[in-house]
Amino acid sequence: MASPVLGVIANPVSARDIRRVVAHAGNLQISERVNILVRVLQAARAAGVERALLMPDRAGLHTLLDRQLKRGDTELPAIELLDLQPSSTVEDTFAATRLLQRAGVAAIVVLGGDGTHRAVVRELVAGRDARNAPLPIAGLSTGTNNAFPEMREPTITGLAAGLYATGRIAAAEALLPNKLIEVSVLDGARPPRRDIAIVDAVVTQDRTVGARALWKPQSLCAAYFAFAEPEAIGLSAIGGLLQPVGRREPGGLSVQLAPDARDALLHLNAPIAPGLVCPVAVASWQRMVAGEPLTVRAEAGSVALDGERELMFAPGERVTMTLREDAFHTLDVRRCMAAAARDGLLATRFPTP
């Protein structure tokens, strides 16, 4: 039987977009990212994981990790780098996800913000094979806006991922289904352009990319949420403070914003970035039903996926937003650790004298 393998994608440059400058977001140094990574891997090894496949990088993350290995740390799994030449762009995450799928890892631990997790999920959804078990992700928050990944001690996430990877917790108990927003741009003459958002897809009439991250609510004209929690930070806070929609709750939320504040139904003070609470002019909102596409009203502009502008559309092109349920899976760390306690998965019992 092959030894369990865990995949790891750690974005060395998450939390370095413009929102860190205009707001008061933190910025994890490489040394702290390595500490997080070591804690994940040590815990996964304690749970029985013998090998880990890591995405290489050019920012120094693996160099510092390698120093840890050279000190003879035997509490880590055998670590192998994926065979790819890093470019320090999102293409690294896309390529690493594809390689981890082909390598047959049991799960992928992701260190990053909403954008990094979206990139991983995009490739998992595109490469999904119905014949195989779903490949889940376990997310750790190291980005600017972190509506999707959980704020959790990396040791606990590593333990849960290790217990699942070694087969001691069944998928039916360990995994949770997640929603996403599918964005389609159609012009009639060419095949549609498609992408996804795992939290929110936000439309702005600004057709220039400029800074990829959105942080000025005055430029927004509509927002579509797979889920929206009132305690979230980022653009999804708009939906969360209007009409909360849970991650596991059916349906999503569509919000139309008013270009002229005088036409708004209400003004909402939303925390759209760390330390940045801005008034947002809301015109209307409605629930989204899974599988029913909604047409974007703007004639031209751009679509930001989980906070970053990714898709441009011109006059004559039609943009639709469709909620997809049960689209990908995440590791339920809480339930995994509850199962570990219930079944004694981390206990060693000694014979009674």
N, C-alpha and C positions, 0 to 999 in steps of 0.2 A: 504493500500500500504506500502510495506517495506521501511524503511528509507535507503537512499543511503549510500553505504559502499565503502570506499577507501582502497586499499591495499598498504602497504609500505614495501619495502625491502631496508634496509640501511646497506651496508657493513661496519662494524666498522674498518676493517683492509685493505681497499683498499689503494693503493699508498704506499705499504710497501715491494715491491719486489726489486730485485737487481738493477733495473734501477735507483732507488732512491739513491743508493750508488755510482754507477759508473757515473751517470749523475748529474744533479742538480734539480731533481724533488722535488716538495713540499710534505709535509706530514701533512695533516689536523689532528689536535689533536681531541680527543673525544669531548671535550667541543665545538669546532667549528662545528663538525658534528651534535651535539645536537641542536646548534643554527640554522643550516640549516633545520633540521627536524622540529623544532618548527615553523619556518617561513612557511614551506610548510603546516603544519597542521592548523595553524591559518588562513591562506588564504583559505584553503579548507573549514574550518568552516564558514568563512564569505560568501562563495559561497553556503552554505547550506548543507554541508556534516556533518552528525550527528555522524557517527561511523567510526573508522579507525582500521584496523587489521595490527599489526606490527610483523615482524620477531624478535624473541628474540635473544639475543647475550650474550657472556661471557666477552666482553671487556669493559663493563661499560656504553654503550650508553643508554640502557633503564634505568639504575639506575639513571643517571643524568636527564633523561626525567621525571622519576617518581618524583624526587624532585620538578620539575617544577609543576607537577600536584598537589602535596601536598601543594603548596603555594596557591592553590585555583584558578588557572588560568581557568576562565570560557570561554575563547576565543578559546579553543581547542575542537575538537570532543571527544566523548567518545572513549578511547583507550583500545583495547584488544590485548593481546599477543597471537600469534598462539600457538597451542598445539604441541610443538616440543622441544626436548632437544638439545640445540645448541652444536655443536662440534668444532666450529671455523674453519670449512673447507667449501669448495664450496657446500658440501652436504646440508648445512643449506639453501642455496639459492634455490637449487633444491627442497627440501622438502617444503619450504615456498611457492614457486610458485605453487606447486601442491595443497597445502592447500588453498591458495587464490582462485584458480580456483574453487575448490569444494565449497567454501564459497559464491561464486557468486558475488565477488566484481566487481565494474563497471570499474575499471582501477587500474593499479599498478604503483606507483611512485617508481623509482629506484634511489638510491644514490650509486654511485660507478664508476668504470672505464669501459673500454671495456670488461674486463673479467666478471665482475658482470652482465652487461647487456646481454652478450652472454649466461650466465648460465640461466637467466630468460627466454630469448627467446627460448633456447633449450627445456625447459619444456613446454612452451606455444605451440610450434610447435608440440611436441610429444603428447600433450593432447588436441589438437585442435578438436573441435566438430563442424562439418559443420552445425548442426542444430541451433547453438547458434551464437549470435553476436560475432565478434572478440573481444578478451580482449586486449586492448591496453596498452602500457607502456608509461610513461612520464619520461624521463631520466634526471638526474642531474649529472654533472661531479664532482667526488671526487676521481678519480684514478690517476695513473701515466701518462699513455698515454690515451687520451680521444678523439679518432677520432669519436666515435659514439655518446656519450651523448653531449648535448648542454651545452655551458657555458651561464647560464642564472640565473638571480636572482630567488631564490627559491620561493619567494612570488608570482611571476607571474605564475610559473609552478603550484603552489598550487591552485591559482585562476582558471586557465584553467582546471585543473583536476577536481576541484569541480564543475565547470559549466557543464562539460561533465557528471560527475557522477550523478548529479541531473537531468539530462535529458533536460537541457535548451539549449543545442547545439546538433544537430543531428549528428549521426556517419558519415553521408555522407559529412558533412562539417568539422568535428573535427578530423577525422582520416586520416592518410597517409599510403600507402603501402610501404613496405621495401623489399629489396633484401637480400639474404644470399648465402653463398657458402656451398654446401653439400659435405662433404668428405666421401668417401667410401673406405674401405680397404678390398680387396677380396683375398682369397687364394684357392677358388674352393672347399675345403672340408667342410668348416664351413660357417654359415650365415655371410654375410658381417658385418663388424664393421662400424658404421656410426656416424658422429658428424657434427656440423655446425660451421661456422664462420660468424659473422654479418658484419665484415669489411674485414679481410684478413686471408687467410690460407697460411702459409709460410713453405716451405720444406727445411730441412737441412739434410745433410748426417750424422750428429752426432746422434748416437742411444742411447746416455746416456742422462738422463733427467737433472741431475745436477741442476743448477738454472733453474727454469721453464721459466722465462722470457728470450726472445732473445734480445741480444743487440750487438752481434758481427756480422757484415754483411759478414765477410769473410767465415763464416760457411754456408751461405745460398746458395741454388741452384735454387730455383724457388719460385714465389709468385703469388697468385691468389686473385683478389680484387673484392668484390661486388660493392664497390665504392671507388674512390681515388680522394681526393681533394688536390689541391696544397698548401693550407694553413694548412693542417693537420700535427699533430705530430705523430710519430710512424712509423712502417714499411709501412703503407699505403702511406706515403709521397713519397716512391719510385715510385709507380704508378702515384700519383698525379702530380709529376714533370716530368714524361715521357709523359703521355697521360691522362689527367684528365677525370674521369667518375663521373657524378653526382649521388647523391642518388636516384633521381627520373628518371634518364635517363635509357633507356633500355640498357641491356648488362653490361658486366664487363670487367676486364682486366687481362691477363696472362702475366707474365714477367719471362723470363729465365735469370738466372744470370751466370756469367762466373767464374768457379772455379779458373782459372788462369787469373789474371788481363790482361796479354798480349793478351788473346783471346777475350777481350771485344770489343763490338762495340763502347761503350762510357763509361766513368766514370761519375757517378752522385753523387754530394754531397747532401745527404739527411738528414734531421733532424729526426733521428730514435728514439730519446728520448729527454726530455727537456735539452737543453744545449749541446746536443751531435749530431754534424753534421759530418757524416762519408762518405768517398768515397765508392760507390757501383759499382761493375763491372757488366755492363748490356750487355748480349749477344743478346737478341731479345725480342720483345713483340708483342702481338696480342690481339684483342678484343675477349671477351667471349660472346657466344650467349646462352640465357636462354635455359635450357633443354638439351644442348649438352655437354656430359661429355668429359673432357680432361684427358688423362692419364699422370701421373707423370713419368718423365724419370728416376729419381733416383731409383736404385735397392733396396736400404735399407736406413733407416734413421728415422726421426721423423717429425711430422707435428705440427707446432705451430698454434693455433687457437686464433686469435686476440691477438697475442703477447706472448702466453704461450704454451709451449710444452705439448701436450695432447695425441697424437697418435704415437705409434711406429710401424714401418713396417719392415719386414725381407725379405731377398732374396726369391723370389718365390711368394711374395704377390704383388698384383697390386693395386695401389692407383689412384682413379679418383676424379676429381674436377668438380662439376656441379653447375652452377649458377641457382638459383631459384628466380623468381620474384613474387611479391605480396605474400610473405611468412609469414609476420606478420605485425602488425600495431603499429604505434606510434601516440601519441597525437600531433597535430599540434598546438603548443602553440600560435604562431603568428595569425593563422586564428581564433582560439578560442577567443582571446582577441579582434580581429577585429570585430567578431560577437557580442561580449559583448558591444562594443561601438556602433555598428550599431543598435542593438535591445534594447539598454538601459538596459541590464541584471543586471548591478550593480548600476542602478539609481533608486532612490525613488522620484516619482513625487508627488507634493502637489497640492491640488485643487486650482484653480484660485479664488481669492476673488471676 
